[in-house]
Amino acid sequence: MQARVTPIWTPSAERLSGCHLTAFARLAETVWGKELPDYHRLWRASVEDPGRFWSLVWDYCGVIGDKGSVALENGDDMLAARFFPEARLNFAENLLRRDDDTLAVVFRGEDKIEQKLSWHELNQLVSRLQQAMRAAGIQPGDRVAGFMPNMPAALAAMLAASSLGAVWTSGSPDFGTDGALDRFGQTEPRILFCPDGYWYNGKAVDIRAKMIHLAEKLPSVERFVVVPYLGDGADFAAAVPRAQTLDAFLSGFDARPVEYLRLPFNHPLYILYSSGTTGKPKCIVHGAGGTLLQHLKEHQLHADVHQGDHLFYFTTCGWMMWNWLVSGLASGAALMLYDGSPFADDGRAQWDYAAEHGFTHFGTSAKYIDSLRKTPLVPARDWQLPKLRSLLSTGSPLVAESYDWVYENIKSDLNLASVSGGTDIVSCFALGAPTLPVYRGELQCRGLGMAVDIYDELGRPLYREKGELVCLKPFPSMPIGFWNDPDGEKYRQAYFGRFPNIWCHGDYAEVTQHDGVIIYGRSDAVLNPGGVRIGTAEIYRQVEAFPEVLESLAVGQAWQDDERVVLFVKLREGVQLDEDLAGRIKAQIKNGASPRHVPARIVAVADIPRTVSGKIVELAVKNVIHGRPVSNVSALANPEALKLFENLSELGE
């Protein structure tokens, strides 16, 4: 991908002077006694001495807790490194630092149900949940689960659990039964919060049968707490074994000041799950201190979140962006929660919400932006968005043409921040910065404190070339381990098995001449025709220029002792894949990428399989076309789509 020489957006002098990152850089200059005239110099200083950097983040962001005198021990050993080994803090205490009548949370469902909570009301709900959990015997280290829509009750239950030192783990109620069992069956929660149903794409979805089955298969769950959404929840609770409504669970507990148990920096906070498309999901354990510190840094220094901002990210409780979003409370932001289809009300639902509540930050997926490009909606024309300062995108690479579309059709003065990291680190390796220009097709920068580099297959650094994204030094949000991995061997192999003492993330990427980052796709999905490595994102960028194509997926097919590229396309209704369209797609790929990128076969399919968090599953499709089993189809939102790729005559030619 050729980077644009001139930026597509540059921050104004007013933005530069008023952002957190500028203030932090000036503080760093004073404390560290060195000049830091630009972002790259600040980034370099942050990775040269990680302990010093993260200690300053703690101070600048005002972490509540006892820091201790040691910021980092064993800093030369990624696996043995420990941040703030003397520290004690509580995650919930840092998020609930306000208790007044200003706005803390807004929830809107696609059915237009809306609920608002002030900081005081949120504290009261957390207090009652905390008391109810304590009465139920919840202790530090116990697991509390949410199988919930993105509602205030899920947020409050997480805060109550973490206030007691319990470990929160969550999924979305649209997970299939097997997907839920694959996750919660491993982590064995004692309490599980669930709704009496949810809304999606204009339909109320009843999950009663699913919850009855989960109750039979999850003996660790001592009680299911039913949060009403479709009704009052009473009939639903009566049908599910060991269930009671939220009102019954809270009965007898009046609100009082929330009590916080301060625990070590690495006390477990969350268990997140890998996508699980190659086996049972990995259960990734994240610590309270590292999650908090990393999110404070990303919200304040990279996303420029200020007290009173309105922070929105379209996510479910089964995606790490939910964990990222809710930490916004620690920076004083009001959370804008949404549940349902992003295209509800003909795509207007989210933009109505954004305009009515004055979103300052709008977070979404690259797939959503690309899909929006192919609709008649023009947010800049149809809605007033005067407060919107940042648009964040993740989930897959954001193609260069989508950058153009955002600035032309959403807002011209906007920090468009494509971000990339993952469930593995519950945060980002590369992301945005309010002081830097935006170049189309590029993530603005490597994250502060994240010693990101690019290596070749032999572990040698690459300069402005494509290779493996690695991290060379420890950072606080590294997992504290995998669940049920007592000797840590699975954890070591997952991230350090390829390059000793170096985190290998599994992304195929490049650091650009602007010190930005381009993500070309997952390393294990990289194509290799004729021995040349090709990132799938390079093909998708070209294909997504066609209005006839709604989605595409590229894989490598073993063919005649080599590998050939096969491109699958999901076409707009009424469009046929004829010779003309196939020829135009191939020509676009040849001219926009290279002749090696041109697929040997283009095949039209009715659907593209995706995980429940919306990511296309190239490896699963590759397994299907080679006749290999897909080990965990329950991780998919639409597993039936895999059958579309079986025994295709086009692939035998």
N, C-alpha and C positions, 0 to 999 in steps of 0.2 A: 504494500500500500504506500503510495507516495503522499507524504505529509504536505499539507498546504503551507506555503512559505509565510503567508501573513495570517494572523489570527482571525478567527471569525467573531470573537468577542474579546474586549479588553476592559478590565474594571476601571471605573472612574476614580478620580482623586478622592471623591467623597467616600466611596466604598473602601478604598485603601486606608483612609484615615480612621474609619469607624469600625474596622473589623477586629475580631479577637486575634487573628494571626499577626497583625501588625503590632498590637499591644504586647503579645507574647514575645515576638522577636526583639522588641526594645527591652523587655525585662530580661531576656536571655543575654543580651549584650551587656547589661549592667551586672548581672549575677556572674556570668562566665568571663567577663573582662575581655571580650573580643568583638570585632565588628562583624555584623551579619547583614550585609547590604541587600541580599536577595534570598529567595526561597531555597535555591540550591545550596547556598552556603549554610543556611539554617539546617537543611536536611542533612548535610554532611556532618555538621557538629552533633546532630541528634543521634546519628548512628556510630560516631566515633566513641562516644561515652554514653551508652544507654542508661546506666544508673543515674547519671547526672541529669539527663534529659527527662526521664520519667519522674524523678523527684521534683523537677520544676513544674511538670504538668500537674502533679498532685497539688502543689502550692497554688498555681495559677487558677486551677479549677475549683479550689476550695474543698477538697475531699474532707468529709467528716470522718474522723477516726484518729487513731494514734499511729503515726507514721513510723516511729522508731528511728534509729540512727543509721541503719544500713539500707541502701536503696537496691543493691544487687550483689549477690554473692555467687561465686563460680561462674562469672560472666563469660568465660572462655569455653564453656561446655554447654552446648544447647540443651542437653538432656538434664544436666545437673543444676543449671542456673535457677536461682530463686530470687524473685523480686520481693522487696520489703519483708524479709523473713521475721522481723520483730513486730510488724504492723498488726493492728486489730481494727476491724471496721464492720459495718453492716450495710449491705447493699440497699435494702429498703429505706434505711435511715437517710441515705444520700439522695434517694429519689423523692422522698416525702419531706423535703426540707422546708416546705411551706405549709401553712395551715390557716389559710384566710379564705375570703369569699370570692376571690378572683377565679377565673376559669382555669380548670386543670385538664378536663377531658370532654370531648364531644364524640358521641357515637351516632353514626347514621347507617341504617341498613338500606339495601336497595329497594325495600318496600316503603321507604321514606319514614320509618320509625326513627325518632331522634331522641337522644338522652344526653343531658349535660350534667357534669359534676364539677363543683368548685373544689379547690384544694381541701377545704374543710370537710366537704361531703365525702371526698375520696378517703381522707384520713379516718373518718367515722366508719366507712364501710370496711376498710382494712382492719381497724380495731376490732370490729365485731367478728370478722373472719379469723383474726388471730386468736381471739378468745375461744372461738368454736373449735379451731384446730388444736389448740392446747388442751381443751377439754376432751378432744378425741384421742389424746395421747401422742400427738405429733412431736417428735424430738429432732434435734440437729442430725442431719444426714438422712432422715426419712424422705421418701419421694412423695410428692404431691403432683398430680397430673391434671392437665386441662385438655379435654377433647372438645374444644370450644370454637365458636366463631370469634372474630376479633371484636369482642365486647368489653365494656368496663369491668364486668364481673371476672373475666379472665385476668385482666391487669391486676385487679385488687386481690385475687386469690394468689397470684404470683408474689405480690408484695407481702401479703400476710405470711406465706410460706417462708420467704427469705428472711423476714423479720425474726423468725424462730430458728433460722439456720437449717431449715428443710431445703430439699433440692427440688426445683420446679422442672417439669418436663411436659411438653405439650405437642399436640397434633391438631389437625383440622378435622371437623366431623365429616368432611367429604372423603376422608381416607376410607378405603375398603376395610372390611372386618379383618382380613389377613394382615393388611398393612398396619392396622392399630395393634394387633396382637404381636406382630414382629417387633414392634417398638416397646410397648408397655409390658409385654410378656417378659422382656429381658430386664427391664428396670424396676418392675414390681412396685408400683405406687400403692400407698395405703388409702389415699383418698383420690377420687377422680371426679372432676367437675365436667358436666356435659350439658348441652341444651336439650330442650324438648323437640328440637328440629331447627332448621335454618332455611333461609331463602336463597335461591340462586336462579338467575335468568328468568325471573318472573314466576317461579314455582316455589311453593312451600314443600320442603323435603322432610319427610317423616323418618326418623332414625330409630324408632322404637325397637324394631326387630334386631337391628345391629347392636343396640345397647343390651338387650336381653342376652344375646349371644356373647358379648364381651363379659357380661357379669358371670356367665357360666365358665368362661375360659380364663378369667383373671382372678384367681382366688386370693391374691394379695390385697385386692381392693376391699377394704372393710366397709366403705360406704361410697355410693355414687350421689353426688350433690347435683340436683337438676335445676338449671337456671332457666326460668321461663322466657320464651321468645315467641313461639307460635301461639301459646295459650298461657294458662296459669301454672302449667307443669304438674299439677296434682295427679291427673289421670296417668300421665307418663310415668311419674315416680312410683305410682301404685303398681305399674306393670313390670318395672325393672327390679329384680332382687337387690336387696340391701340399699335401696335408693330412698332419698327424701328430697323435698324441695329446698331451695336455698333459704326460703323464709323459715322452714322448720329447722334447718341447720343452725340458723342465727338466733332462733327463738331463745329468749332469756338472757341475751347478752347485749347490754347497753354500751354505747360508744363511750370510750375514755381515751386518754392519751396512749398512743401506740408505744409498746415497749420494744426495745431493740437489743438483741443479743449480739455483742461485738465478738467477732471470731477472727481467726488468722486470715491473712491476705488470700491464701489459696484454698480457703474452705469452699467446697463445691456449692455452686449456685444453680447451674443449669445442666441438664443432659439434653443435647441435641443429637439428631440422627442424620447419618449420611443418606443419600438417595436410595441406596439399597438395590440398585438395578443389577448388581453382579453378585448378590447374596443377601443375607440378612443385613439390615442397616447396622453400621457401626454406631455404638452409643458413645458419644463424645462428651466428656465431662469438662465443664468450664468453671473456673474459679471466680469468686465474687469480686476480688480486688482487681484482677486483670481485666475482667469484662468491664467493670466500672471505669477504670482508668483509660482503657482504650476507647470506649464510647465517649467519654468526656472529651478526649483529644479529638476524635473524629467529628463530634457534633460542634464543638466550639472552634477549634483551629481550622478544620477543613470545611465544614458546612456552614460555619459562622452562625450558629444558633444562639440567640440571645433570649434573655428572660422576656416572656410575653409573646414570643413568636408562636406561630401556629404550624406545627410540624405534622406532615401527612406522609405516610408511605402505604401504598396499596400492598397488602400482605395478608396471609393467613397466619394462624398460630402454629402452623406446621413448617414455617420458613424462618430462617435466621433473621430476616429483616424485621420480624415482629420483635425479637429480642433487642435488636438495634433501635427500633422505633421507640419502645417504651422507656429506654434509658434517657430519652429526651427530657423527661421530667427532672433529671438531675441538673440540667442546664436551665431550668425554669420555663421550658416551653410547655404550651398546652398541646396535648396530643389530639389529633384528628383521626378517629378510628372509623373504619368502613368495613362492612361485610356484604358480600354479594358479588355479582358479576361486574367487572369494570365497564362493560358495555350495556349495562342496564339503562332503560329509558332511551333506547337508540343511541347510547354512548354519552348521553348528557348528564347522567347521575353524578359522576365524580366532578365534572366541571361546574355544575350547579352548586355542589357542596363547596368547592374551592372558592367560588365567587361569593357565596353567602357568608362564609366564615373567614374570609380573608387569609387564605393559606399564604404563608411566607416561603414554605418549602414543600414541593410536590415531588414525592418519590414514586417511582413506578418501574416497570420492566422495559427492556429494550424491545421485546416482542410487542408490548402494548403500543409503544411509539410507532413502530413499523406498521402495526394494524391500523392505528389512527390515521396514518398517512393515506390509507386506502379507503377512507370514509369521507363524506362531505363536511365533516366537522372542522371548523376553524376556530379554536378557542380565542384567538386574538380578536376576531370579529364578533363573536357571539357572547363573550363574557367580559366583564370588567375584572381585571386581576392586578390592581395597582400595588398590592403588597407583595406579590410573588417575586422573590429574589433568586431562588435556586430551584432548578429541576434536576433531580437525581435519577440515574438509571442504572440498573444492574440486572443480573440473571443470565445475560449473554452479551456478547460484544455489540455495541451500538454502532451501526454502520455510518460511514461519513455522510451519506445523503440524508440520514435522519437528523444529523446536526443542522444541516441547512433547513430542513423542514421545521424544526423546533423554533429556530430564530425567525423564520418567515411567518409561522402560523400560530405560535404560542405567545412569544414575547421577544422583542429584539434585545432588551437589556436584562439579561438573565445569565447567571452562572450555571451553565449546563455541565453537570459533573457526572460523567460515567464512572462507576466505581466497580472494583473487582476484589474479591477476597474469598470468603466462603464460610460455610458451616464449621469447617475445621478450626477456624480462628475467630469465629463469631464477629468478624470485623473485616477490614480491607487491607490489602497490600498496596493497591494503587487507587487513587481517588481524586477528588477535586481540591482546589484551594482558591479562596476568594481573592487572593492577591495576584494570581497568575492569569495570563490570557488563555483562551480556549482555542485549540486547533482542531479542525474537523477530523473525526476519526480517532482522536487520541484521548486517553485519560490524562488529566493535567499533570499528575506527579506521582512519585512514590511517596507513601505515607511517612510522616515524621516518625522517627524511631524505628522504622522498618528497613533493615539493611538489604533491600531487594536488589538482585542482580540477575543477569541472564547467563546461563552456562550452556556449553555444547554437550553432546552426549558423553564426552569423556571427562566432563567436569572442569572445562577450561572456560574462563570468562570470555564473553562475546561483546563486542562494541558495535552498536547499531546494526545488529544482526538478530535473526530469529533463533530462539532456543528455549531452554527450560527456565521457567521463573523459579528462582531460589531466594532464600533469605539466609544471610550469613551470620546473623547474631540473634540472641534471644530477645523476645518481646513479651510483655505481660499476659497477652491473651492467648499464648500457646495453651493447648489443652493441658489439664493436669493429668490426663490419661484417658483411657477407654474403660467403660464399665465392664466388669468381669474380665479384666486383663491383668491379673495380679502381678505378673513379673514384667509387665510393660512391653512384651515382645511385639504384640500386634501394633502398638503405638509406634515403636521404633521402626518397624518395617514400613509402616504407612508413610512416614515422612522423612526418615533418615536412612532408609535401606539402600537408596541409590548413591548418595554422596555422604560419606561419614561426617557427622557434626554440622551438616548443612540441611536446612529444611528445603525439600523439593516438593513444590506445591502441585505439580501436575498440569500447569498451564503452559501453553506454547505462546511465547510473547517476545516483545522487542522493546528496548528503551530507545527513544527517538532522539534526534538532534536537539529537540527542545527540552530534553529530560522528561518528556512525557512517556506514556506507556501505551502500546497497542497489544491487545489480547487477540490471538488468532484462533483460540479454541482450546479444548482440553488436549493435553499431550497424547492421551491414549486414543483419541479420535483423529489424530493427525493422519493425513493421507500420505502414501509413499509410492506413487507411480514412478517407475524407473529409478528408484532409489532417491528421489527428491522429496523432501518433507514439505507438505502443504497444509496450512491451517484451513479448516472448513469455513471459518468466518470470511476468508478471502473470496470464497465462492459465493457465500450467502450475500455478501455485499453487492455483487453483480446481479444476482438473480432477483433480489428484492426491488430492483429498479423497475421490474415489469409489473404493471397493474394487474395483469392476468393471473399472476402467481400470488397466492395468499401466504404460503409457507413452503419452505424447502428443507431438504435434509440430504447431506452427502456422506457417502461411506466408501471405503475401499473394498473391492471384491477381488479375491484371489483369482488370477486368470493367466493361464499359460506361463507359469513360473514367474509371474510378476503380479502387480496389483493394478487394477484399473479403477477409475473413478466412476461411481454411479450416482446420479442425482435424481432424487425423488421430489416431485412437485405436487402440491395441493393447489388446484386451480380454482379460480372464481367460478361460481355457478354459471353454467351455460358455455364455458370456454372448453375447447378441445385441444389436446396436445397434438397438433398437426405438424407437418414438416416445416412449415413456415415459422411457427412459434419455437420449435426445437432449434431450428437454424439460427434464429435471432438470439436465443439464449446462449447458444454456443459461441456465437460471434461476440456477444457482449462479454462473456467470460474470457475469451481469447484476447480481446482488445483491452479489457479493463484489468485483467490479472496477468495471465500468460498462457501460451499454448498448452503447457503442462497441466493447467487447471481445468482444461476443457473435459467434461465428462465423456466417457466412452458410450454411456447409455443415459438417456433421460426417460424416466418412467413416471407417469401420472398415477397418483394414489388418492383415495378419497379422504384420508386423514393421516396425520403425522403423530406418532406416539410421544407423550410428554409425561414427565414426573408431575406429582401433585403440586409442585412449586412452579410448574410451567416450563421446565427446561426440556428441550428435545433430547431424545435418547439415542444417539448415534450408535453406541456400542450394542444396545439391544437389537436394533435393526440389523447391524452387521452380523450378529449371531444368528438371527433368523434366516438371512439370505444364504448363510453358509450351513444351515441345517443344525446349528448348535442350540442347545436349550437356553432360555432366558430364565435365570434362577429365581427371580423375585418380581413377578409381574404385578404383585400387589403394591409395588412402589409407584405404579403408573396411574395417572388420572384416567386414561382411556386404554386399558390393556387390550381391548378388542381390536385396536388398530394394528397390533402386531400381525394379525392374521392376513392383513392386506399385503404383507411382504413375503408370504410363503409361496414357494414353487412358482415364481414368476417366469413366464416363458421368455420375457425380454432379456433375462439375465443368463439364459442358456445359449445365447447366440454369440 
